[in-house]
Amino acid sequence: MTVFYVICFDVHDAKRLRKVSNEMENFGVRVQRSVFECHLESGQLQELKRRLDKLMNPTEDQVRYYNLCGKDKLHIVIDGSGRVSADPDYNLL
Amino acid sequence: MTVFYVICFDVHDAKRLRKVSNEMENFGVRVQRSVFECHLESGQLQELKRRLDKLMNPTEDQVRYYNLCGKDKLHIVIDGSGRVSADPDYNLL
């Protein structure tokens, strides 16, 4: 079962930022420059964290993982362009 | 009663970004460059949206409002420096 995560990062170095962004794209959908929406199983989340921990500088950079329940996901509001990313499992149907 | 919101924005102009950031600081705590955590009552959320709508360019910029229930808030994970911002109501006690 997947859980919906909003993952936001502040990375204070261009090279590290590029690496973190590239890694994030393996796990979810970029919705803003430093925000991804991901549908992750528990093991995928742990793997993502493990990979990001290796790329980041813990004293300068930060990643925040917000998990949203189904009800909270329904209430996401977007002003401007864009929409909530779909669970890729559903896209396959 | 306040609701906990994670508010993320992509603003593609330095002047507008400064104005949006300044406005956001009236409503919550900056936790990353483009991410604020806010405890807002319904009327405050509407007022914030109204003000941001006036500052943003809707074709270039975007704001995402994620509301988190109490349970989801408990499960926020932060890698690197920083912590979850407290509800200011509690700070007053």
Backbone of each chain as ProteinMPNN parsed JSONL, in Angstrom:
{"seq_chain_A": "MTVFYVICFDVHDAKRLRKVSNEMENFGVRVQRSVFECHLESGQLQELKRRLDKLMNPTEDQVRYYNLCGKDKLHIVIDGSGRVSADPDYNLL", "coords_chain_A": {"N_chain_A": [[0.837, -1.202, 0.0], [0.533, 2.181, -0.853], [1.619, 5.367, 0.409], [0.799, 8.794, 0.401], [3.096, 11.318, -0.097], [4.35, 14.559, 0.511], [7.221, 16.065, -0.37], [9.68, 18.222, 0.529], [12.514, 20.21, -0.183], [15.446, 21.959, 0.853], [18.32, 22.795, -0.537], [21.574, 23.807, -0.41], [23.503, 24.13, -2.449], [24.482, 24.09, -5.762], [25.301, 21.835, -7.211], [24.772, 19.673, -5.501], [22.032, 20.083, -5.292], [21.143, 19.482, -7.862], [21.736, 16.775, -7.972], [20.116, 15.786, -5.904], [17.585, 16.495, -6.915], [17.512, 14.948, -9.259], [17.561, 12.398, -8.141], [15.179, 12.422, -6.714], [13.361, 12.434, -8.781], [13.213, 9.807, -9.488], [11.397, 8.802, -7.778], [9.029, 10.237, -7.568], [6.759, 12.919, -8.524], [7.659, 16.024, -9.776], [6.417, 18.981, -8.524], [6.857, 21.552, -7.839], [9.739, 23.764, -7.849], [11.283, 22.841, -5.676], [9.739, 20.886, -4.558], [8.246, 17.76, -4.341], [5.7, 15.377, -5.156], [4.882, 12.237, -3.994], [4.0, 8.81, -4.247], [4.468, 6.373, -2.1], [5.615, 3.181, -1.043], [6.386, 1.685, 2.129], [9.003, 0.613, 2.099], [10.073, 1.878, -0.12], [10.126, 4.521, 0.703], [12.039, 4.4, 2.746], [14.264, 3.695, 1.231], [14.495, 5.93, -0.445], [15.065, 7.916, 1.479], [17.494, 6.962, 2.398], [19.099, 7.242, 0.135], [18.979, 10.037, -0.287], [20.101, 10.975, 2.058], [22.724, 10.377, 1.63], [23.412, 12.17, -0.314], [23.006, 14.727, 0.644], [24.171, 17.585, 2.531], [24.164, 17.522, 5.873], [24.322, 19.657, 7.634], [23.805, 21.925, 6.221], [21.724, 21.485, 4.416], [18.253, 20.499, 4.01], [15.547, 18.222, 4.27], [12.075, 17.815, 4.201], [9.562, 15.602, 5.049], [6.298, 15.158, 4.45], [3.581, 13.279, 5.248], [0.435, 12.594, 3.878], [-2.868, 11.79, 4.708], [-5.653, 10.103, 3.102], [-7.899, 11.772, 3.261], [-6.835, 14.305, 3.81], [-5.422, 14.645, 1.467], [-7.424, 15.029, -0.363], [-8.117, 17.605, 0.124], [-6.229, 19.333, -0.806], [-5.172, 22.424, -2.038], [-4.575, 24.309, -4.924], [-3.267, 27.22, -6.11], [-2.913, 28.963, -9.035], [-1.05, 27.577, -11.798], [-1.122, 23.996, -12.401], [-1.697, 20.721, -10.891], [-2.822, 18.215, -8.502], [-0.658, 15.496, -8.178], [-1.171, 12.279, -9.608], [-1.648, 8.985, -8.229], [0.598, 6.683, -9.417], [-0.168, 4.029, -9.654], [-2.841, 4.079, -10.183], [-2.843, 5.29, -12.632], [-2.129, 3.284, -14.297], [-4.33, 1.783, -14.812]], "CA_chain_A": [[0.0, 0.0, 0.0], [1.346, 3.401, -0.906], [1.223, 6.555, 1.17], [1.08, 10.015, -0.352], [4.055, 12.199, 0.584], [4.847, 15.819, -0.049], [8.62, 16.115, 0.062], [10.21, 19.566, 0.222], [13.92, 20.257, 0.21], [16.3, 23.141, 0.721], [19.692, 22.319, -0.736], [22.298, 25.06, -0.586], [24.646, 23.981, -3.34], [23.87, 23.772, -7.052], [25.624, 20.472, -7.63], [23.98, 18.768, -4.653], [20.623, 20.272, -5.649], [20.89, 18.733, -9.096], [21.748, 15.345, -7.648], [18.907, 15.49, -5.12], [16.432, 16.568, -7.833], [17.543, 13.768, -10.13], [17.164, 11.222, -7.361], [13.748, 12.55, -6.402], [12.559, 12.099, -9.971], [13.024, 8.352, -9.522], [10.415, 8.389, -6.766], [7.769, 10.977, -7.581], [6.494, 13.932, -9.545], [8.026, 17.376, -9.358], [5.286, 19.897, -8.647], [7.474, 22.88, -7.773], [11.191, 23.607, -7.975], [11.85, 22.06, -4.565], [8.655, 20.095, -3.954], [7.789, 16.591, -5.089], [4.625, 14.562, -4.588], [5.286, 10.844, -4.219], [3.208, 7.727, -3.662], [5.562, 5.462, -1.747], [5.479, 2.127, -0.055], [7.306, 1.898, 3.248], [10.374, 0.308, 1.693], [10.532, 2.917, -1.065], [10.454, 5.707, 1.495], [13.321, 4.175, 3.421], [15.305, 3.725, 0.209], [14.66, 7.333, -0.837], [15.775, 8.615, 2.561], [18.873, 6.482, 2.432], [19.833, 7.865, -0.986], [19.11, 11.489, -0.078], [21.054, 11.203, 3.156], [24.088, 10.29, 1.097], [23.657, 13.309, -1.21], [22.862, 16.02, 1.307], [25.027, 18.03, 3.626], [23.157, 17.647, 6.936], [24.374, 20.923, 8.374], [23.343, 23.02, 5.353], [20.534, 21.13, 3.638], [17.15, 19.943, 4.782], [14.398, 17.646, 3.568], [10.909, 17.584, 5.058], [8.65, 14.587, 4.52], [4.945, 15.277, 4.991], [2.668, 12.279, 4.708], [-0.955, 13.056, 3.927], [-3.89, 10.745, 4.619], [-6.54, 10.279, 1.951], [-8.79, 12.925, 3.456], [-6.042, 15.534, 3.638], [-5.059, 14.771, 0.048], [-8.589, 15.56, -1.078], [-8.299, 19.035, 0.401], [-5.117, 20.153, -1.309], [-5.612, 23.546, -2.886], [-3.495, 24.862, -5.745], [-3.555, 28.49, -6.776], [-1.976, 29.079, -10.16], [-1.079, 26.407, -12.663], [-0.737, 22.722, -11.79], [-2.711, 19.909, -10.231], [-2.275, 17.195, -7.613], [-0.165, 14.369, -8.964], [-1.937, 11.059, -9.4], [-0.931, 7.779, -7.863], [0.898, 5.988, -10.676], [-0.91, 2.765, -9.708], [-4.124, 4.34, -10.817], [-2.605, 5.63, -14.043], [-1.922, 2.082, -15.091], [-5.6, 1.105, -15.097]], "C_chain_A": [[0.876, 1.259, 0.0], [0.749, 4.491, -0.02], [1.635, 7.768, 0.347], [1.978, 10.925, 0.48], [4.284, 13.478, -0.214], [6.251, 15.99, 0.506], [9.243, 17.416, -0.432], [11.674, 19.594, 0.644], [14.538, 21.624, -0.032], [17.724, 22.617, 0.605], [20.533, 23.52, -1.181], [23.572, 24.927, -1.415], [24.092, 23.45, -4.665], [24.103, 22.324, -7.475], [24.82, 19.452, -6.81], [22.5, 18.858, -5.011], [20.259, 19.464, -6.888], [20.823, 17.23, -8.81], [20.492, 14.947, -6.862], [17.681, 15.493, -6.03], [16.373, 15.344, -8.725], [17.092, 12.519, -9.379], [15.674, 11.245, -7.063], [12.885, 12.135, -7.586], [12.393, 10.594, -10.162], [11.866, 7.902, -8.628], [9.076, 9.124, -6.857], [7.723, 12.023, -8.666], [6.872, 15.299, -9.0], [6.818, 18.298, -9.577], [5.716, 21.354, -8.467], [8.984, 22.66, -7.813], [11.77, 22.694, -6.906], [10.793, 21.237, -3.843], [8.274, 18.958, -4.897], [6.598, 15.97, -4.378], [4.914, 13.113, -4.977], [4.282, 9.899, -3.566], [4.185, 6.592, -3.378], [5.106, 4.361, -0.799], [6.556, 2.344, 0.998], [8.766, 1.668, 2.838], [10.943, 1.349, 0.742], [10.915, 4.181, -0.311], [11.812, 5.542, 2.167], [14.479, 4.24, 2.425], [15.574, 5.161, -0.248], [15.458, 8.095, 0.223], [17.248, 8.233, 2.581], [19.697, 7.163, 1.335], [20.023, 9.365, -0.777], [20.111, 11.794, 1.032], [22.49, 11.177, 2.645], [24.444, 11.509, 0.245], [23.706, 14.645, -0.482], [23.983, 16.306, 2.29], [24.104, 18.322, 4.812], [23.208, 18.957, 7.705], [23.851, 22.089, 7.534], [22.0, 22.744, 4.709], [19.463, 20.547, 4.552], [16.105, 19.34, 3.865], [13.287, 17.437, 4.581], [9.972, 16.627, 4.332], [7.304, 14.753, 5.217], [4.1, 14.152, 4.402], [1.224, 12.731, 4.913], [-1.897, 11.854, 3.811], [-4.817, 11.065, 3.441], [-7.417, 11.509, 2.064], [-8.03, 14.245, 3.242], [-5.677, 15.74, 2.17], [-6.209, 15.376, -0.751], [-8.712, 17.076, -0.938], [-7.122, 19.903, -0.025], [-5.675, 21.236, -2.226], [-4.402, 24.082, -3.64], [-3.981, 26.151, -6.372], [-2.482, 28.703, -7.825], [-2.051, 27.801, -10.975], [-0.729, 25.147, -11.89], [-1.903, 21.994, -11.174], [-2.041, 18.868, -9.35], [-1.849, 16.0, -8.455], [-0.929, 13.096, -8.599], [-1.034, 9.943, -8.904], [-0.656, 6.995, -9.142], [0.189, 4.644, -10.787], [-2.234, 2.957, -10.436], [-3.946, 4.654, -12.302], [-2.501, 4.392, -14.92], [-3.229, 1.41, -15.486], [-6.117, 1.458, -16.485]], "O_chain_A": [[1.835, 1.367, 0.765], [-0.451, 4.52, 0.254], [2.674, 7.77, -0.313], [1.655, 11.259, 1.62], [4.395, 13.464, -1.44], [6.44, 16.052, 1.721], [9.323, 17.676, -1.633], [12.034, 19.068, 1.697], [14.2, 22.334, -0.979], [18.262, 22.056, 1.56], [20.24, 24.161, -2.191], [24.592, 25.545, -1.109], [23.331, 22.483, -4.686], [23.215, 21.673, -8.026], [24.265, 18.498, -7.355], [21.796, 17.849, -5.034], [19.199, 18.842, -6.949], [19.97, 16.517, -9.338], [19.886, 13.908, -7.123], [16.835, 14.604, -5.936], [15.305, 14.767, -8.925], [16.345, 11.695, -9.906], [14.993, 10.222, -7.147], [11.812, 11.556, -7.413], [11.525, 10.157, -10.918], [11.415, 6.76, -8.713], [8.089, 8.672, -6.277], [8.528, 12.023, -9.597], [6.46, 15.684, -7.906], [6.274, 18.376, -10.679], [5.017, 22.273, -8.894], [9.456, 21.523, -7.81], [12.641, 21.872, -7.189], [10.936, 20.928, -2.659], [8.018, 19.166, -6.083], [6.494, 16.028, -3.153], [5.159, 12.809, -6.144], [3.782, 10.161, -2.472], [4.669, 5.932, -4.297], [4.317, 4.589, 0.119], [7.512, 3.091, 0.786], [9.649, 2.447, 3.197], [12.131, 1.667, 0.785], [11.904, 4.835, -0.641], [12.634, 6.458, 2.147], [15.544, 4.774, 2.736], [16.725, 5.563, -0.417], [16.4, 8.822, -0.094], [18.125, 9.078, 2.758], [20.825, 7.599, 1.562], [21.094, 9.904, -1.055], [20.872, 12.757, 0.948], [23.36, 11.873, 3.17], [25.618, 11.848, 0.093], [24.365, 15.582, -0.933], [24.644, 15.402, 2.803], [23.333, 19.28, 4.76], [22.234, 19.327, 8.361], [23.492, 23.131, 8.083], [21.218, 23.667, 4.48], [19.723, 20.162, 5.691], [15.813, 19.887, 2.802], [13.524, 16.944, 5.684], [9.638, 16.82, 3.163], [7.183, 14.52, 6.42], [3.924, 14.081, 3.186], [0.851, 13.193, 5.991], [-1.739, 11.011, 2.928], [-4.766, 12.153, 2.868], [-7.652, 12.207, 1.077], [-8.518, 15.165, 2.586], [-5.627, 16.872, 1.689], [-5.992, 16.137, -1.695], [-9.328, 17.741, -1.769], [-7.033, 21.071, 0.354], [-6.534, 20.983, -3.071], [-3.336, 24.284, -3.059], [-4.988, 26.169, -7.08], [-1.289, 28.63, -7.534], [-3.006, 27.034, -10.855], [-0.103, 25.223, -10.833], [-2.969, 22.571, -10.958], [-0.831, 18.661, -9.438], [-2.586, 15.55, -9.332], [-1.281, 12.872, -7.441], [0.177, 9.952, -9.127], [-1.59, 6.675, -9.878], [-0.037, 4.16, -11.896], [-2.675, 2.1, -11.202], [-4.801, 4.32, -13.124], [-2.751, 4.442, -16.125], [-3.25, 0.567, -16.384], [-7.175, 0.976, -16.891]]}, "seq_chain_B": "MTVFYVICFDVHDAKRLRKVSNEMENFGVRVQRSVFECHLESGQLQELKRRLDKLMNPTEDQVRYYNLCGKDKLHIVIDGSGRVSADPDYNLL", "coords_chain_B": {"N_chain_B": [[-10.847, 27.419, 15.879], [-7.72, 26.199, 14.865], [-6.134, 25.085, 11.841], [-3.508, 23.063, 10.65], [-1.289, 24.029, 8.196], [0.787, 23.344, 5.416], [2.471, 25.342, 3.322], [3.495, 25.888, 0.122], [5.424, 27.58, -2.296], [6.036, 28.582, -5.66], [7.542, 31.126, -7.142], [8.188, 33.136, -9.821], [9.709, 35.495, -10.07], [11.821, 37.899, -8.775], [11.019, 40.187, -7.348], [8.278, 39.821, -6.899], [8.494, 37.471, -5.439], [9.727, 38.323, -3.101], [7.718, 39.929, -2.059], [5.647, 38.068, -1.694], [6.866, 36.343, 0.17], [7.213, 38.11, 2.329], [4.542, 38.638, 2.941], [3.664, 36.094, 3.642], [5.035, 35.745, 6.003], [3.504, 37.052, 7.824], [1.656, 35.211, 8.518], [2.645, 32.717, 9.204], [5.339, 30.375, 9.874], [8.502, 30.399, 8.464], [9.967, 27.619, 7.066], [11.482, 26.55, 5.105], [13.129, 27.855, 2.146], [11.004, 28.324, 0.355], [8.806, 27.387, 1.684], [6.306, 27.431, 4.086], [5.045, 26.87, 7.395], [1.908, 26.955, 8.827], [-0.522, 27.821, 11.263], [-3.772, 28.101, 10.947], [-6.903, 29.754, 11.189], [-10.117, 29.376, 9.611], [-10.952, 31.83, 8.468], [-8.56, 33.227, 8.428], [-7.089, 31.765, 6.592], [-8.521, 32.255, 4.256], [-8.11, 34.987, 4.041], [-5.318, 35.096, 3.734], [-5.065, 33.756, 1.255], [-6.42, 35.534, -0.378], [-4.763, 37.764, -0.254], [-2.358, 36.736, -1.326], [-3.189, 36.043, -3.865], [-3.4, 38.507, -5.02], [-0.783, 39.265, -5.236], [0.546, 37.428, -6.812], [1.493, 36.178, -10.086], [-0.723, 34.527, -11.963], [-0.241, 32.886, -14.156], [2.427, 32.294, -14.126], [3.279, 31.784, -11.527], [2.845, 29.756, -8.55], [0.989, 28.487, -5.825], [0.769, 26.049, -3.334], [-1.441, 24.625, -1.079], [-1.342, 22.613, 1.6], [-3.24, 20.906, 3.836], [-2.833, 19.481, 7.009], [-3.93, 16.88, 9.055], [-4.141, 16.246, 12.634], [-2.958, 13.769, 13.152], [-1.394, 13.274, 10.877], [0.361, 15.373, 11.145], [1.863, 14.612, 13.3], [3.523, 12.778, 12.191], [5.416, 13.974, 10.623], [8.563, 14.125, 9.117], [11.839, 15.256, 9.444], [14.813, 15.653, 7.829], [18.033, 16.682, 8.405], [18.747, 20.044, 9.499], [16.405, 21.753, 11.68], [12.925, 21.901, 12.808], [9.484, 20.891, 13.425], [7.161, 23.501, 13.205], [5.647, 25.141, 15.961], [2.252, 25.451, 17.149], [1.249, 28.707, 17.555], [-0.657, 29.354, 19.456], [-0.329, 27.527, 21.484], [2.149, 28.217, 22.382], [1.641, 30.443, 23.876], [0.713, 29.668, 26.307]], "CA_chain_B": [[-9.93, 26.279, 15.82], [-6.771, 26.337, 13.769], [-5.714, 23.916, 11.063], [-2.089, 23.151, 10.295], [-1.07, 24.049, 6.751], [2.105, 23.486, 4.793], [2.202, 26.179, 2.145], [4.701, 25.904, -0.719], [5.186, 28.441, -3.457], [7.012, 28.819, -6.725], [7.287, 32.469, -7.667], [9.248, 33.26, -10.819], [10.155, 36.877, -10.219], [12.433, 38.209, -7.472], [10.245, 41.208, -6.63], [7.048, 39.167, -6.42], [8.885, 36.491, -4.421], [9.963, 39.051, -1.851], [6.418, 40.36, -1.528], [4.93, 36.875, -1.218], [7.534, 35.9, 1.402], [6.875, 39.047, 3.404], [3.142, 38.428, 3.331], [3.58, 34.797, 4.319], [5.561, 35.863, 7.374], [2.418, 37.514, 8.697], [0.705, 34.129, 8.772], [3.233, 31.46, 9.649], [6.77, 30.265, 10.134], [9.265, 29.91, 7.31], [10.762, 26.441, 7.416], [12.442, 26.443, 3.999], [13.078, 29.084, 1.354], [9.684, 28.514, -0.264], [7.833, 26.586, 2.428], [5.901, 27.936, 5.4], [4.075, 26.105, 8.176], [0.989, 27.947, 9.39], [-1.721, 27.368, 11.984], [-4.711, 29.133, 10.492], [-8.355, 29.587, 11.234], [-10.682, 29.434, 8.267], [-10.943, 33.204, 7.971], [-7.17, 33.617, 8.157], [-6.696, 31.129, 5.335], [-9.144, 32.999, 3.154], [-7.438, 36.288, 3.934], [-3.999, 34.842, 3.154], [-5.242, 33.462, -0.171], [-6.831, 36.774, -1.052], [-3.578, 38.629, -0.39], [-1.391, 36.14, -2.256], [-3.741, 36.129, -5.228], [-3.13, 39.853, -5.554], [0.667, 39.434, -5.443], [1.108, 36.446, -7.743], [1.103, 36.109, -11.488], [-1.307, 33.182, -11.982], [0.255, 32.048, -15.25], [3.832, 31.931, -13.88], [3.54, 31.41, -10.14], [1.942, 28.741, -8.011], [1.013, 28.201, -4.389], [0.063, 24.822, -2.95], [-1.85, 24.613, 0.329], [-1.573, 21.262, 2.1], [-3.65, 20.899, 5.248], [-2.499, 18.203, 7.65], [-4.662, 16.572, 10.289], [-3.255, 16.067, 13.78], [-2.2, 12.529, 13.044], [-0.357, 13.464, 9.852], [1.366, 16.315, 11.662], [2.749, 13.857, 14.204], [4.434, 11.918, 11.431], [6.348, 14.735, 9.792], [9.966, 13.757, 9.331], [12.775, 16.266, 8.953], [16.215, 15.249, 7.763], [18.837, 17.905, 8.381], [18.415, 20.929, 10.609], [15.036, 22.264, 11.723], [11.893, 21.122, 13.495], [8.122, 21.287, 13.076], [6.814, 24.729, 13.905], [4.601, 24.956, 16.96], [1.084, 26.313, 17.068], [1.521, 29.848, 18.443], [-1.609, 29.342, 20.575], [0.249, 26.752, 22.563], [3.297, 28.941, 22.912], [1.208, 31.491, 24.796], [0.308, 29.093, 27.61]], "C_chain_B": [[-8.988, 26.416, 14.62], [-6.504, 24.994, 13.09], [-4.252, 24.143, 10.669], [-1.937, 23.048, 8.773], [0.415, 24.099, 6.42], [1.852, 24.21, 3.475], [3.51, 26.364, 1.379], [4.432, 26.792, -1.918], [6.385, 28.463, -4.391], [6.67, 30.174, -7.321], [8.47, 32.841, -8.557], [9.664, 34.699, -11.096], [10.616, 37.321, -8.832], [11.597, 39.203, -6.663], [8.955, 40.598, -6.063], [7.37, 38.175, -5.296], [9.088, 37.164, -3.068], [8.632, 39.459, -1.219], [5.622, 39.175, -0.968], [5.54, 36.399, 0.1], [7.18, 36.804, 2.574], [5.45, 38.842, 3.884], [2.988, 37.136, 4.118], [4.043, 34.902, 5.771], [4.542, 36.439, 8.355], [1.513, 36.368, 9.147], [1.338, 32.846, 9.313], [4.737, 31.539, 9.788], [7.465, 29.712, 8.899], [10.114, 28.732, 7.758], [11.753, 26.081, 6.312], [12.288, 27.709, 3.158], [11.675, 29.367, 0.817], [8.6, 27.682, 0.414], [7.577, 27.235, 3.791], [4.987, 26.919, 6.078], [3.224, 27.107, 8.935], [-0.137, 27.253, 10.145], [-2.786, 28.436, 11.756], [-6.152, 28.758, 10.786], [-8.884, 29.794, 9.819], [-10.614, 30.846, 7.67], [-9.538, 33.673, 7.636], [-6.697, 33.009, 6.841], [-7.273, 31.902, 4.144], [-8.453, 34.346, 2.935], [-6.049, 36.133, 3.307], [-4.114, 34.605, 1.645], [-5.564, 34.727, -0.956], [-5.601, 37.673, -1.286], [-2.577, 38.053, -1.388], [-1.884, 36.227, -3.702], [-3.439, 37.489, -5.858], [-1.654, 40.04, -5.904], [1.217, 38.554, -6.564], [0.665, 36.683, -9.176], [0.575, 34.687, -11.714], [-0.802, 32.298, -13.118], [1.701, 31.598, -15.01], [4.064, 31.335, -12.494], [2.523, 30.37, -9.669], [2.1, 28.654, -6.5], [0.224, 26.926, -4.15], [-0.187, 24.858, -1.458], [-2.148, 23.164, 0.714], [-2.042, 21.367, 3.551], [-3.419, 19.509, 5.825], [-3.318, 18.034, 8.92], [-3.643, 16.322, 11.411], [-2.374, 14.84, 13.672], [-1.064, 12.678, 12.023], [0.754, 14.385, 10.361], [2.368, 15.596, 12.571], [3.81, 13.066, 13.448], [5.369, 12.67, 10.487], [7.778, 14.323, 10.141], [10.844, 14.838, 8.713], [14.175, 15.683, 8.975], [17.051, 16.504, 7.575], [18.402, 18.769, 9.546], [16.951, 21.323, 10.563], [14.095, 21.355, 12.477], [10.518, 21.623, 13.074], [7.752, 22.513, 13.875], [5.628, 24.48, 14.826], [3.42, 25.86, 16.659], [1.314, 27.473, 18.025], [0.55, 29.907, 19.617], [-1.024, 28.604, 21.768], [1.43, 27.492, 23.195], [2.894, 29.974, 23.961], [0.889, 30.957, 26.185], [1.437, 29.196, 28.624]], "O_chain_B": [[-9.419, 26.712, 13.506], [-6.633, 23.928, 13.692], [-3.83, 25.266, 10.395], [-2.403, 22.092, 8.154], [1.191, 24.806, 7.064], [1.103, 23.73, 2.624], [4.487, 26.91, 1.893], [3.343, 26.762, -2.49], [7.544, 28.379, -3.985], [5.618, 30.339, -7.937], [9.615, 32.86, -8.104], [9.939, 35.063, -12.239], [9.904, 37.147, -7.843], [11.481, 39.079, -5.444], [8.595, 40.83, -4.909], [6.619, 38.053, -4.328], [8.676, 36.646, -2.031], [8.444, 39.349, -0.007], [5.006, 39.273, 0.093], [4.813, 36.086, 1.042], [6.885, 36.331, 3.672], [5.179, 38.869, 5.085], [2.281, 37.083, 5.125], [3.51, 34.23, 6.655], [4.705, 36.325, 9.57], [0.697, 36.537, 10.053], [0.63, 31.979, 9.825], [5.326, 32.62, 9.816], [7.064, 28.683, 8.356], [10.884, 28.835, 8.712], [12.741, 25.39, 6.557], [11.419, 28.537, 3.429], [11.218, 30.51, 0.825], [7.602, 27.319, -0.208], [8.505, 27.543, 4.539], [4.245, 26.197, 5.412], [3.746, 27.998, 9.604], [-0.641, 26.217, 9.71], [-2.708, 29.535, 12.305], [-6.559, 27.605, 10.648], [-8.189, 30.318, 8.949], [-10.258, 31.019, 6.504], [-9.338, 34.424, 6.681], [-5.99, 33.657, 6.068], [-6.582, 32.16, 3.159], [-8.244, 34.781, 1.803], [-5.65, 36.932, 2.46], [-3.36, 35.178, 0.859], [-5.045, 34.952, -2.05], [-5.428, 38.253, -2.358], [-2.012, 38.786, -2.2], [-1.107, 36.453, -4.629], [-3.247, 37.601, -7.069], [-1.308, 40.861, -6.753], [2.224, 38.887, -7.189], [-0.37, 37.291, -9.445], [1.352, 33.733, -11.662], [-0.925, 31.075, -13.043], [2.155, 30.629, -15.62], [4.938, 30.488, -12.311], [1.492, 30.144, -10.303], [3.209, 28.737, -5.97], [-0.863, 26.747, -4.7], [0.728, 25.089, -0.667], [-3.098, 22.564, 0.21], [-1.307, 21.869, 4.402], [-3.762, 18.498, 5.213], [-3.387, 18.937, 9.754], [-2.443, 16.203, 11.162], [-1.201, 14.86, 14.046], [0.069, 12.265, 12.269], [1.93, 14.196, 10.047], [3.553, 15.928, 12.603], [4.86, 12.73, 13.996], [6.034, 12.061, 9.649], [8.14, 14.194, 11.311], [10.607, 15.275, 7.587], [14.665, 15.268, 10.025], [16.79, 17.298, 6.671], [17.758, 18.285, 10.477], [16.32, 21.234, 9.51], [14.409, 20.198, 12.754], [10.406, 22.669, 12.434], [7.994, 22.574, 15.08], [4.725, 23.707, 14.506], [3.558, 26.894, 16.006], [1.555, 27.241, 19.21], [0.889, 30.452, 20.668], [-1.204, 29.009, 22.916], [1.666, 27.394, 24.399], [3.692, 30.338, 24.825], [0.805, 31.73, 27.139], [1.28, 28.768, 29.768]]}, "name": "protein", "num_of_chains": 2, "seq": "MTVFYVICFDVHDAKRLRKVSNEMENFGVRVQRSVFECHLESGQLQELKRRLDKLMNPTEDQVRYYNLCGKDKLHIVIDGSGRVSADPDYNLLMTVFYVICFDVHDAKRLRKVSNEMENFGVRVQRSVFECHLESGQLQELKRRLDKLMNPTEDQVRYYNLCGKDKLHIVIDGSGRVSADPDYNLL"}
